[in-house]
């Protein structure tokens, strides 16, 4: 905790580089994604991607740059917007839908 304000930066990042993740929610362009209209959908709930960058925002949050290969978008997302598919408990991993390669 710095200056009395809780910060997730006090801990290690939740996700690692190259980790396979799934979006927990639909993400729309807030005006920071060049070439897309404000409000346009960038990521749909359930889309699969891979963490390609880990940065910070407002010295409080980790922002994970996620490459969504199906759409070609790289989108910055908070940890609460993602779930790891590489580190699921065994029971949950069996329920997670496989991609076209059976992974």
Rosetta blueprint (number, residue, H / E / L):
1 X L
2 X E
3 X L
4 X L
5 X E
6 X L
7 X L
8 X H
9 X H
10 X H
11 X L
12 X L
13 X L
14 X L
15 X L
16 X L
17 X L
18 X L
19 X L
20 X E
21 X E
22 X E
23 X E
24 X L
25 X L
26 X L
27 X E
28 X E
29 X L
30 X L
31 X L
32 X L
33 X L
34 X L
35 X L
36 X L
37 X L
38 X L
39 X L
40 X L
41 X E
42 X E
43 X E
44 X L
45 X L
46 X L
47 X L
48 X E
49 X E
50 X E
51 X E
52 X E
53 X E
54 X E
55 X E
56 X E
57 X E
58 X L
59 X L
60 X L
61 X E
62 X E
63 X E
64 X E
65 X E
66 X E
67 X E
68 X E
69 X L
70 X L
71 X L
72 X L
73 X E
74 X E
75 X E
76 X E
77 X E
78 X L
79 X H
80 X H
81 X H
82 X E
83 X E
84 X E
85 X L
86 X L
87 X L
88 X L
89 X L
90 X H
91 X H
92 X H
93 X H
94 X H
95 X H
96 X L
97 X L
98 X L
99 X L
100 X L
101 X L
102 X L
103 X L
